[in-house]
Each structure stands twice: as structure tokens, then as C-alpha cells.
Amino acid sequence: MKQALFAAAFGAAALAFPGTGLADSAKKVVVAYQTGAIPYAVGIVNGDFLKATGWQIDFRRFNSGAEIFAAIASGDVQIGDVGSSPFAAAASRGLDVKAVYINSVSGTDEALVVRNGSGIEKPADLRGKRLAAAPVSTDHYQLLAVLKQEGIAEKDAEVFALPQADIVAAYKRGDLDGAFVWDPALTELQKDGKILLTSKQVAERGAPTFGAWVVTGDFAKSNPDFLKSFIAVVDKYNKSYASDQAAWGPNSDNARALAKLLGGTAKEQSDRLQDVVLVPLEVQASDAWLGGGDKSGIARILKDTAGFLKDQKKITAVLPSYADFAAPDYARAALKLTN
């Protein structure tokens, strides 16, 4: 998240799809995704994105939005699935990216889990405790927001910014009293603890978040047809889950595909999907989220989050407007494909 300029070349080799008949000259793009259960992941497994776009797509898994933005800034990644907190930080530092689709909004798929025996029964009990979240993640933002809401200064609680794998290890050693995490860490931590607050509850307390597909400005400008088709595939799976959850049950092909890509069992992936809050494409394309300029959901949450991060000394400046970081035209074009 250091630069505002991007190279046009897509450095890494694209994922091979035998039998597709694609020529070696097919366009290539690198797309970053994360570990949480989300319907579009089935399209990665079965090649739907390739079929719809005709591109060679190198899907790469990352552990956090901060890592994805670092890869975007270096030119290694052109499209990424990220959370609103690292998005706000990257935008505030001048990275040229556009949100083109909302993957989810504050739900129960991210939560603050406290360890059994930690003595934490309510948010006020977090004072003096050892807590963690992935660096510059939406979870980190919401953890700090909870402390602020409870009047607990960061110095009055030990807050560690750790990758999720390190959080799980430290938690199991007893080195942490609690952590704000998403799956698979969320499921793992609950084996020795309980959920104190979900992301949805923290949003209701005044700190909403979202997850979005972001695209580099240059790529978005040059490849509108690709983005239209890419978004249509993502939305197809969201609609499938919203309209027929039985098709995503623990014994379904969809759940097995998620487990194949993301790990765990089909049942675990099916259960995790129930915590995700999806936004219909027509709502995304409206002024409520991607449209609406400064009044859009994207712009408002990014600016509020950036203000909080600046108060916490995580970034140095807040931009006058974040409206340019939302690009509704691609969702609107995809909407015409899906209707």
C-alpha cells in the first residue's frame, strides 16, 4: 500500500486450465482472495470465471487484506477481495483502487472470541487483557473500536497485530485472552472459548465494515467487459445461495468445493456460509453502496474508518472525499447481464 501507480504487466504466470482451448495469447490477470467462506469460491474451483471471461486467471490466496494491498501496490495483483479497514488505509495513502462489488457487510462471520477462564464476560472486562487481530484488518479496526466504545485506552489493554495463524497458536498456548478473527481461526478459537461480540454487533455499536472486490484504476479503465463478466459470476453464486440454501448444505457439491479450496470439512464450510451477510446486486449498484458519491455506503464507511485509524495513529491523513474509490458502472453493467 505504498504507491499510487501500477504497472500494466501481470507478472506471475496464470493458473492453467487444461482442456479449455484457450490460446497462449489469452489475456491474464492475478486475482487475490482470502480464507473466509463465500459463495463465489465455488466458481474458482469449477472454472466458471474462466468460462465467463475467456481470460487466464491466476487466483492466489492471501491471509489478510493488508497483504493483498501490498501485492496490489507492488503490481503483482490487479483484483482483490479485501475488507473496509485495509481499504481505508490504502486509499488514504494514495493507492489507486476502485470498489466494484460488495462481497459482504458486517455479519457474524467475524467475531471477538474470548478464551475460557479469561474472566471476560462483557466488553468492559477487556481492560487489562491480552488481545489480538490481524494487522490493519477490519477485525483490528473493530477490536480497537470496541475498546474505544468501552472507554478503554489502547495502553490499558495489550493489543497485538498478528497474522491469524499466529493468533491461533498464541491463543492455544494461553498467551492471549481473546482475539477478533474470521474463519478458519474463528471456528478454531471457539473450541476453547466463546463469542463476546460479532462484527454485526460492533457495527450496530457504531463501527460498520464491509468486504469488497477492488480493482486497480488502470485495470478497471482498460477492461470493463472483463469486470462486467467477472462480477456477474460472483453475483450468480450469491444469488444461488440466497435463493436455495439447501443447495449449499453440508452434503452439497457446493460445500465440498468450498472445502476443497479453503480447507476444513464440507459441513464446516456450509455452517460458515450462514454467517455471511450478502447485498443484492441491484442494491449495490444504487446510491446505497457503490453509487451516490460522498453519500454512498462505500464513501461514508471508508471516511469514518479512516478518521478512526488516524485517531489511532495507524494512518497520517484523512482524504476530503472517498467517493472516487467506488465505481458503480461495472455492477450496473453486470446487472444487465443477470436480469
SVG drawing of the C-alpha trace seen along z (x, -y; Angstrom):
<svg xmlns="http://www.w3.org/2000/svg" viewBox="-35 -18 41 53">
<polyline fill="none" stroke="black" stroke-width="0.4" points="0.0,0.0 2.8,-2.4 2.3,-3.7 -0.5,-5.2 0.9,-3.9 0.6,-0.4 2.5,1.5 0.3,2.7 2.1,6.1 0.8,9.0 3.9,10.6 3.0,14.1 2.0,17.0 -1.7,17.6 -3.3,20.7 -3.6,23.4 -6.9,24.8 -6.4,27.9 -8.9,28.6 -10.3,25.1 -8.9,24.5 -7.6,21.1 -4.7,19.8 -1.4,18.9 -2.2,15.3 -5.3,15.2 -5.3,12.2 -4.1,12.9 -4.9,11.4 -4.0,12.1 -6.9,12.2 -6.4,12.3 -8.9,14.0 -9.0,14.8 -9.8,17.7 -13.4,17.0 -16.3,19.0 -18.0,17.1 -20.2,18.4 -18.0,17.2 -15.2,19.5 -17.1,22.4 -16.6,20.5 -12.8,20.7 -12.9,24.4 -15.1,25.3 -13.6,22.8 -16.7,20.6 -14.7,17.4 -12.5,18.6 -15.5,19.7 -17.4,16.4 -14.4,14.1 -12.2,16.1 -9.2,14.9 -6.5,16.9 -7.0,16.1 -4.3,16.8 -6.3,17.0 -4.0,16.5 -4.9,17.0 -3.8,14.4 -4.2,14.3 -5.4,10.6 -6.5,7.5 -3.2,5.8 -1.2,8.5 -3.4,8.1 -3.0,4.3 0.8,4.8 0.6,7.1 -1.5,4.6 0.9,1.8 3.8,3.8 1.9,4.6 1.7,8.3 -2.1,8.3 -4.8,6.5 -8.0,7.5 -8.5,8.4 -11.2,9.3 -10.5,7.0 -12.0,5.5 -13.0,1.9 -10.3,1.1 -7.3,2.0 -9.1,0.4 -9.5,-2.8 -5.8,-2.8 -4.6,-2.1 -6.9,-4.7 -5.8,-7.3 -2.2,-6.6 -3.0,-7.3 -3.4,-3.8 -5.5,-4.0 -8.1,-1.3 -11.9,-1.1 -14.5,1.0 -16.6,2.7 -18.6,5.2 -19.6,5.7 -18.9,9.2 -20.4,8.9 -21.3,6.5 -20.9,6.8 -22.3,10.1 -21.4,13.0 -18.6,14.4 -16.1,12.2 -16.2,12.0 -14.3,11.3 -13.7,14.7 -12.6,14.8 -10.8,17.7 -12.4,19.9 -11.1,18.8 -10.0,15.4 -12.5,13.6 -14.1,11.8 -17.9,11.8 -18.7,8.4 -16.9,5.8 -15.9,3.8 -13.9,6.8 -11.4,6.3 -9.5,3.8 -6.0,5.2 -6.4,8.3 -4.2,9.6 -6.0,9.3 -5.1,9.7 -6.3,9.2 -4.7,9.4 -2.8,6.2 -4.8,3.4 -7.8,5.8 -11.5,5.0 -11.1,7.1 -8.3,5.0 -10.4,1.9 -13.4,3.3 -11.4,4.6 -10.0,1.1 -13.4,-0.4 -14.8,1.8 -12.1,0.7 -12.8,-2.9 -16.6,-2.4 -15.8,-1.0 -13.6,-3.9 -10.5,-1.6 -7.4,-3.2 -5.2,-1.0 -2.5,-1.3 -4.9,0.2 -5.2,3.5 -2.4,5.3 -3.4,5.4 -1.2,7.4 -1.4,7.2 -0.7,10.8 -1.4,13.0 -4.3,15.3 -2.1,18.4 0.0,16.8 -3.2,15.8 -4.4,19.3 -1.1,20.6 -0.8,17.9 -4.4,18.4 -3.9,22.1 -0.8,21.5 -2.8,19.3 -0.8,16.2 -4.0,14.4 -7.2,13.7 -9.2,13.0 -9.0,12.2 -11.1,10.7 -10.9,13.2 -12.7,14.7 -12.7,18.3 -10.9,20.7 -9.5,19.1 -13.0,18.2 -14.0,21.9 -10.7,22.9 -10.8,20.3 -14.3,21.2 -13.2,24.7 -11.6,23.1 -13.8,20.0 -16.9,18.1 -18.0,15.2 -18.2,12.0 -19.3,9.8 -19.9,10.4 -18.9,8.0 -22.7,7.3 -23.0,6.2 -19.9,4.0 -21.4,2.4 -24.6,1.7 -22.5,0.1 -21.2,-2.4 -18.3,-0.7 -19.7,0.9 -17.5,2.8 -17.7,4.4 -15.8,6.6 -15.4,5.8 -13.7,6.6 -11.3,3.8 -9.5,3.3 -6.6,1.2 -7.7,-2.0 -5.7,-1.3 -7.1,2.2 -10.7,1.1 -10.4,-1.6 -9.0,0.8 -11.1,3.9 -14.7,3.0 -16.0,6.1 -13.9,8.5 -15.1,6.8 -18.8,7.0 -18.4,10.8 -16.4,11.3 -18.9,9.6 -21.8,11.5 -20.2,14.8 -19.7,13.6 -23.3,12.5 -24.6,15.7 -23.2,17.6 -24.5,15.1 -28.0,15.4 -27.8,19.2 -27.0,19.1 -29.7,16.5 -32.4,18.4 -31.6,22.0 -29.6,22.6 -30.3,26.3 -28.0,26.4 -25.2,25.3 -25.9,27.7 -23.2,29.9 -23.7,32.7 -23.8,30.5 -21.3,30.3 -21.0,26.6 -19.9,27.2 -17.5,29.8 -16.0,27.4 -15.5,24.8 -13.8,27.3 -11.5,28.3 -10.4,24.7 -10.4,23.3 -9.8,26.4 -11.9,27.9 -14.9,30.1 -17.9,29.5 -20.1,29.2 -17.8,26.5 -17.9,24.5 -21.7,24.9 -22.0,23.7 -19.7,20.7 -21.8,19.5 -24.7,19.0 -22.8,16.2 -22.2,14.2 -24.4,11.1 -24.8,10.6 -26.0,7.5 -28.2,7.9 -26.6,6.5 -29.3,4.0 -28.8,2.6 -25.0,2.5 -25.4,0.6 -27.7,-2.0 -26.7,-5.1 -26.9,-3.0 -23.5,-1.4 -21.4,-2.0 -23.4,-5.0 -24.2,-8.2 -20.8,-9.9 -19.9,-11.1 -23.3,-9.8 -22.6,-6.2 -22.1,-3.5 -18.6,-2.9 -17.5,-6.5 -19.1,-7.1 -17.6,-3.9 -14.2,-4.5 -14.1,-8.1 -15.3,-7.1 -12.9,-4.3 -10.0,-6.5 -10.9,-9.0 -10.8,-6.3 -7.5,-5.0 -6.0,-8.4 -7.1,-8.9 -5.4,-5.6 -2.2,-6.8 -2.5,-4.0 -2.5,-6.4 -1.4,-10.1 -4.2,-11.8 -7.8,-11.5 -8.9,-12.5 -11.6,-15.1 -13.6,-12.5 -13.6,-8.8 -16.2,-8.8 -13.7,-8.1 -12.9,-4.7 -16.4,-3.4 -17.1,-2.6 -20.8,-1.6 -20.8,-1.3 -19.3,2.2 -22.0,3.5 -24.7,1.8 -23.3,3.4 -23.3,6.8 -26.8,6.2 -28.0,6.1 -26.3,9.4 -28.0,11.1 -31.5,9.8"/>
</svg>
